[in-house]
Amino acid sequence: QQQVKQSPQSLIVQKGGISIINCAYENTAFDYFPWYQQFPGKGPALLIAIRPDVSEKKEGRFTISFNKSAKQFSLHIMDSQPGDSATYFCAASDDKIIFGKGTRLHILP
Amino acid sequence: DVKVTQSSRYLVKRTGEKVFLECVQDMDHENMFWYRQDPGLGLRLIYFSYDVKMKEKGDIPEGYSVSREKKERFSLILESASTNQTSMYLCASSEVPNYGYTFGSGTRLTVV
């Protein structure tokens, strides 16, 4: 009930391509869905977040798509760049924040 | 910029030692958290605090304790370090519980 399942574990994308990372949850009480980006040797940093009353949020090349009925949300990175290579964590929270296990993204130059 | 500062980037300690990991935030946040990060296991919550002097156990508190004597400082204590506590430790703070965390850069602890 409290898990957030993230896939894939790792992802390799060509420069300029679209990177897609998916997350699924069970707890319908979750009301905030952030994504964090972590570069090697650094802590995670908040990248973008969405509330369940909207189906999509876009910030630059990063978009969250949210499907409330399917209890799924995804991060899309358009025109992926080598500088986007990092580990990405989805999360969901109500009175507690639950993190996915992370996706290691590598963008080929 | 909100800053969460962890005092050590790398630490090597011996089994059985008492270890202190320090975390300081400069944004007057009420809420502070300690996580450990391990490959394939993601981020796991050890302890958290919503106020000075207050502490709550997270998902994996065994072998750890915390101290929060001042609002800006949250310390994680390994009472008797063991090799299975070798990990990356991350401190975070937030203005609102469970929303918009700011993480420190982490302390990579190796227990030998």
Interface residues (C-beta under 8 A of the other chain):
Chain A: Q9 Y32 P34 Y36 G41 K42 G43 P44 A45 L46 A49 F89 S93 D94 D95 K96 I97 F99 G100 K101 G102
Chain B: V4 G40 L41 G42 L43 L90 A92 P97 N98 Y99 G100 Y101 T102 F103 G104 S105 G106
